[in-house]
C-alpha cells in the first residue's frame, strides 16, 4: 500500500491548503484508519482558522493529534470517523471515532479510537466530540427533575446540550438564539425556542454557549434567586464585561465554567473513554441529525473554511465527506 495521505493544513490565518503527508508504518499496537467523514466545529475551528487563539492558550488549545503550532502553519481538528484498515483483529473493519484532524488516512495508537455502536450511522458519529462536551457540561450542571432551564446560543454545543436536556423528565427547556432559523432546529430537538428578548425567566439553570458578552449578561438576567449559569463559551482573545453589580450578590447567583479538557469533578470515577463511549451511545437518537447543517468534499476545504469563518456558510456542524480512496 502507498503510505501517503492528504491532510488539510491552516497555512496561515485565513488560508488553508491540502498537503500530501507520509504515513508511518503501523506498529503492533497501532491502527491505520481510512477517513469516511470529519466534522468542522464552527466555533472552535473557525476561531483557529482566523488566528484568534491567544498566545496564553496555545498549549491548552492543542488538539490531541495536532501538528504545527498556532497561529500556523497548523493541522487542526478533532471530529473524525473512519474505518480501520490495519490493526488488531478486534478493530479491523470496524467504524471508529477519533480526535484526529482532516486527513484521508492516518495512523494512531489503537487506544486512540473508539468503535462506533452498530446503531449509530458513521455520518452522525462525527458529532461525538461535541456531544461529549455536552455530557461533561451536564455532569457539571447537575440538572434536577422539573428544572426550568434555558440554553443560550444555538450553535453546535448549545444545541447538543439542549438535545440531551430534552430527555430529562419534567424539565422546561428553551433554546435561546438571535437567529430565528434556530426555531426549526429547536423543534427538531424537542425543545422550545425564543429570541433573547422573549426568553422565559425564573430559570434554575442557564447554560451559556453563545460566546457573546450580551448572551452571558442575558443568562444572568434569566436566573431565579440562587440560580446557576454554566459557561461553555470560548472567547479566544476577547475580553468580556459582566454585570456583577445590581442584584448579582443579593440574589446569590453562580457562574461556573465547564470545559471538556477535564472530566467533571462530579464524575471523578469516570474516564475520558467512558465519557466518549456514552456520547456515542447517545448518538443513536436520529433527532441529532439536525445538528449537521452542511456537507462538502474534503478537496473543497480550502474554499469552504473561509466561508464558514466569515459566516457566508451558516452551519452548526459542517460535515466533510471523503470520496476518493487515493491511497489504495
N, C-alpha and C positions, 0 to 999 in steps of 0.2 A: 504493500500500500504506500502511495505517495504521502510522506509525512509533512505535508504543508496544509495550511488552512488560511482563511481570510478573516481579518478582525477589523472592527470599527474603532478608530482612534480619534480622540479630540486632538488635532494637530496644534491648535492654538485657540484661545477663547473665541467662540463663534464660528469655527471652521473645523469640520470633520472630514475624515478620509478613510478609505478602506486600504489596509495594508496586508501583504502576504506575510505569514509567520511560519516558522519551522516548529513542528511539534516534537517534543521529546518522545523517546520510545517508552511505552508504559512499563513500569515495574510490576512486580508480583502483586503489590497491594494498590495498584492504580487502576483507573478505568479510562478508556477512550470513548468519548461521547460525541455523537453527531447531533448538532442542534436542530430542533424542529421549530421552536418558537423562542423568542425572547420578548421581554416587555420593557417599555420605556416608562418609568415612573416620572410623570411630567414635572412634579415639583422638584425633587432632588436632582434628577438628571439634567433638567434644563438649567438649574442653578449652576451645576458643574459646567455645563456647556457654555454658559455666559461668562465663566471665570469668576463666579461670585462666592467661592469658598474662602472665608477669611483665613489668613495665614495661621492664626492661633488654633484653627480647627483642622489643619491639613492632616494631622495624624489621626484624629478622631473620625474623620470623614472617609478614611481609606476603605474601599470595598475589599472583601476577602481575597479576590484574585486580581486586584488592580495591578496594572503595570504603569510605570511612569509616575510623575508627581504633578500635583496641582501647581499652577493653573493649566499646565500642559507642556509637552505632549503627554497624554494620559489615556489609558484604556480603562473605561469605567462602565459599570453595570452590575446588576445583581439579580436579574429575573430570567432564568434560563431553564428551558425544558428540552430534553433531548433523549436519544436512545443510546444505550450502552452498546458499543460495537465490540469492544475488547475489555476483558476484566474477569473478576471472579465469576464462577459459574452461576451463583445465585443472583447476579446482576446482569449478566449478558443477555441482551434482548429486551431488558426492562426499560420502560419510560421513567425518567428520573428528573427531579428538580435539583438545581444547584444555584449557588450565588455567583454565577460566572458572567462576565461581560458578553457583549455581542460578538460572537465568533462562530464560524461554521463548524469547526471541530475543536476539541480541547482535551487535554489530559490532566486529571486531578486525582488525588487520593480517593480510594473507594468510599471512605467515610465522609467525604465531602458532598456526596449525592444522596438524595432521599427518594426512594421509589414512590411513584405517583399511584394512589389507590386505583383499582380497576374501574371504579365508578366515576372517576374524575377525568374528563377529556383533557388531552395534552394542551389544547389551546386555552383552556380555562386555568390550567395549573400554573401559568405564568403569574397569576395573582397571588401565589403562595407567600411571597415575601411581604406583600402589603397586608394580607390577612393576618400574617404572623405579627406584624406591628399592631394591628387592631386587637389581637388576642392579648398581647402584653399590656396595651392600654387599658383593657377591661379588667385584667388582673390588678392593675394599679387602681382603677376607679372603683372596683367592687360594687357595682350597682345592685340594688335590692329590689325585690318584688314590689311592684306598684310605684316605682320611682317615676318622677317627671323629669325627662331628660331632653336636652337639646344638643344637637351636633352642629357646630358652626363651621362651615367650609365643606362644600360638596365636591372636593377633589377625591383622588383615589383613596387616600387614607380615611378621610371623613366618611365617605360612602361605605367603606369596608366596616368601619365601626358601627354605622347606622344599620347595616345589614345584619350584623351579629346581635345588636341590641333588639332588633325586631323579633328575635327568638325568645327574649326574656318574658316571663309571664307577667301580665298586668301592667307593663310599663307604658308610659306615654312618650313616644319618640318622635321628635320633629327635626328634620334636616333643614338647616337654615343656610341659604346661599343667595347672593345678589343676582345670580343668573337664573331667570325664570325657566330656562331649559332644564334645570336640575329637578323641576317638579316631576317630569316623566321618569327620571332616574329614581327619585324617592318612591314614586308609585310602584315601580318595578321591584324595589327592595322591600316594600311592605311597610313604609313609614310615611308620616305626614311631611308636608313641605311648607316653608314660609320664607318670604323675603325678610331681611334683618329687621326692618321696622315693624313687621307684622308678627314676629315670633312671640309665642306664649311665654310668660314669665313664671315666677314661683317655682323654678326648677331646682330639684335636689342636686342635680349633676349637669354640668355642661362640658362637653368635650370640644375643645377648640382646635381646629385644623385648617384655618383659612390663611395662615401666615400673614395676617394683616393686623396692624395696630387697632384699626376700627373693630375688627372681629373680636379681638381679645377684650376690648372695652365693652362691647355689647354682651360678651359672655358673662362678665361680672354683673351687668345690669339685669340679666335674666335669672340670676340666682335667688333662691329664697334664703332666709337667715341661716347661717352656718352651712351654706351650700359650698360645693367644690367645683372648681374648674380644673380639668385635666388638660394640660397644654401639650399638644402634639406637634405644633408648628416648628419648622426650622427656618430661621430668619436670615441665615448666612451672615453677611457683614453689616446688616441693618440694625440700627438702634430702635427700640420700641418704648414709647411712653405709656404709662399706666395710670388710670385714675384711682390712686390709692388714698385719696382724701375722702371727703364726704362721708358716706356710711360704710366704707370698707371695713373699718375696725369695729364699729358698733354692731355691725351685722355678722362679725366674726367669719368673714369669707376666707376661702382657702384657694390658693393657686398651686397646683402640683405638676411638676414636669414628668413626662414619660418618654422613654426612648428605648428603641428595640435593642440597642447595643448591650443592655444588661437585662437578664431575666428579672421580672418584678420580685422585689423582696417578699411580696405576699405569696409567692410560689417558689420560695427558695429551694425547695426539694426537687424542682423540675430542672431539666437541662434545655439547652438550645435545641437539641434534637427532638425532645418531647414537644416543645412549642411548635416547631415546624411541622412535625407529623400531625399535630392537632389541626394546624391551619390547612394542611392538605385534605384531611378528612372533612373539614367544614366546607371545602370547595365542591363537595358532591351536590350542593344546592345550585340548581340552574339559574336561580334569581341573580347570582353573582355575575352572570354573563353581561348584565347591564353595565358593569364597570369597564368592559372592553369596548371602546368607542371608535376605534380605527385600526386599520391594518395596512402594512406596506411590506414590500420585499426587502430583504437585507441590503441588496445592492442600492436601494433608494435612500438609505440612511443619511448619507452626506447632504442630500437635499431636504430630507424630511426633518432632521433635527433642528435646523434654524427656524423652520416654520412652526415646530412645536414650541420652541423657546420664545418666539415672538407672539404666540397665540393665534397665528394665522390658521393653524390646525387646532381646533379646540379638542381637548382629549382628557380623559381620565387615565386609563391605561391604553397606550398605543402599542399594538402587538406587531412584532416583526416576524415575518414568515421566511423560512429558509427553503427555497425551492430547489436550488441547484446542488446536486451531490457532486461537488467539484473535487473531491479528494479520493474518489473510488478508483 
